[in-house]
Amino acid sequence: MNIELKYFSGTGNSFKIIDTCKEMFTQNGNQTSLSSISDKLKLGESAELIGFCFPVYAFGIPRICRKYLSNLSKIKKPLKAFVLITAGDSQEAGFSVSESTTLLKKKGFDVIYTKVIQMPANWTVAMNPPSKEDARSMIDDGIVEARRVVQDILNGEIHHHIFNYPPKYSKFGFYKDYYLFKWLGLSNFWREFRVDETCDACGLCEKLCPTDSIQIENAIPKWSKTCEQCMRCVNYCPKHAIFQKSGGSIKGKNIYFEPSFKPLKMKKENITKRV
Ligand SMILES: Cc1cc2nc3c(=O)[nH]c(=O)nc-3n(C[C@H](O)[C@H](O)[C@H](O)COP(=O)(O)O)c2cc1C
């Protein structure tokens, strides 16, 4: 089979999951390519399966992923697709799966498999991510889950994630947060980013940003509206100097990124335009 895989990932969870899928598909004799959504989907004549992996942001998918799926051209012949969503809490994936599948179906894709995979939560400005040990065991479980997904797909199994209201939320609370975050939070909270006095303007955040939304001006990083709040800058900052005004300093919290995810190295090696 000829397979194309696409991802968006701030701190490496979605990358780890889809890269594990790539490995498994390849081991099983399939020709598999993997690239970030900053590279165009190359739907060659021979493409037989497309896979996507995104994180859940505020019960939906990141704006950049929604835009990417909305801008895909309508496909001419039916093409199978699968969608994997990584979530900090698999019970809080909200509409992330349905948002993606609705957009893909509109473009003519036959969505055969959808699943939410729990990975460590990376939203360091708003909560405390798990400890290193807990994160490791969650990642290992996620990898097992990703391998299972590939096995299922190769066996021809069909699976659709079933939406449930997050147990900690009332229906009202869920819809309130979903719409507030979708229309206000995700497009505006980049304004909240600040650095504390330990920032030495090393420029790593600027280099790492997957959407090129950070610029160092007068030795201070400045964020712009294309920021997805993916938390890469926050979690990779060697000084833990970046925070959001409303959340306060992240010093003393568990910072998180998937340990094997090396976005700067990938960028330098030009594995993909942006990672
Ligand atoms: C802005 C933002 C919002 C998030 N919202 C949710 C959420 O609603 N539900 C959830 O389970 N996890 C949420 N998370 C956690 C991420 O979805 C989770 O850690 C994901 O695996 C990160 O993937 P990545 O490392 O590929 O970026 C959120 C993270 C961020 C940065």
The ligand as an SDF file (V2000), in Angstrom:
LIG
                    3D

 31 33  0  0  0  0  0  0  0  0999 V2000
   -3.8190   25.1390   24.0140 C   0  0  0  0  0  0  0  0  0  0  0  0
   -3.9950   23.7070   24.4500 C   0  0  0  0  0  0  0  0  0  0  0  0
   -5.2470   23.2070   24.7230 C   0  0  0  0  0  0  0  0  0  0  0  0
   -5.4230   21.8710   25.1240 C   0  0  0  0  0  0  0  0  0  0  0  0
   -6.6880   21.4020   25.3290 N   0  0  0  0  0  0  0  0  0  0  0  0
   -6.8760   20.0980   25.6410 C   0  0  0  0  0  0  0  0  0  0  0  0
   -8.2000   19.5850   25.8060 C   0  0  0  0  0  0  0  0  0  0  0  0
   -9.1960   20.2680   25.6340 O   0  0  0  0  0  0  0  0  0  0  0  0
   -8.3380   18.2740   26.1250 N   0  0  0  0  0  0  0  0  0  0  0  0
   -7.2500   17.4600   26.3050 C   0  0  0  0  0  0  0  0  0  0  0  0
   -7.4330   16.2710   26.5910 O   0  0  0  0  0  0  0  0  0  0  0  0
   -5.9810   17.9180   26.1650 N   0  0  0  0  0  0  0  0  0  0  0  0
   -5.7780   19.2160   25.8330 C   0  0  0  0  0  0  0  0  0  0  0  0
   -4.4940   19.6960   25.6500 N   0  0  0  0  0  0  0  0  0  0  0  0
   -3.3340   18.7620   25.7860 C   0  0  0  0  0  0  0  0  0  0  0  0
   -2.8170   18.2680   24.4280 C   0  0  0  0  0  0  0  0  0  0  0  0
   -3.8680   17.9630   23.5470 O   0  0  0  0  0  0  0  0  0  0  0  0
   -1.9560   17.0050   24.5710 C   0  0  0  0  0  0  0  0  0  0  0  0
   -0.9670   17.1550   25.5130 O   0  0  0  0  0  0  0  0  0  0  0  0
   -1.3720   16.6360   23.1970 C   0  0  0  0  0  0  0  0  0  0  0  0
   -0.9490   15.3020   23.2240 O   0  0  0  0  0  0  0  0  0  0  0  0
   -0.2020   17.5200   22.7760 C   0  0  0  0  0  0  0  0  0  0  0  0
    0.2520   17.0710   21.5320 O   0  0  0  0  0  0  0  0  0  0  0  0
    1.6010   17.5540   20.8320 P   0  0  0  0  0  0  0  0  0  0  0  0
    2.7330   17.1840   21.7720 O   0  0  0  0  0  0  0  0  0  0  0  0
    1.6500   16.7910   19.5720 O   0  0  0  0  0  0  0  0  0  0  0  0
    1.5050   19.0270   20.6380 O   0  0  0  0  0  0  0  0  0  0  0  0
   -4.2950   21.0210   25.2740 C   0  0  0  0  0  0  0  0  0  0  0  0
   -3.0200   21.5480   25.0000 C   0  0  0  0  0  0  0  0  0  0  0  0
   -2.8620   22.8660   24.5990 C   0  0  0  0  0  0  0  0  0  0  0  0
   -1.4830   23.3740   24.3200 C   0  0  0  0  0  0  0  0  0  0  0  0
  1  2  1  0
  2  3  1  0
  2 30  2  0
  3  4  2  0
  4  5  1  0
  4 28  1  0
  5  6  2  0
  6  7  1  0
  6 13  1  0
  7  8  2  0
  7  9  1  0
  9 10  1  0
 10 11  2  0
 10 12  1  0
 12 13  2  0
 13 14  1  0
 14 15  1  0
 14 28  1  0
 15 16  1  0
 16 17  1  0
 16 18  1  0
 18 19  1  0
 18 20  1  0
 20 21  1  0
 20 22  1  0
 22 23  1  0
 23 24  1  0
 24 25  2  0
 24 26  1  0
 24 27  1  0
 28 29  2  0
 29 30  1  0
 30 31  1  0
M  END
$$$$
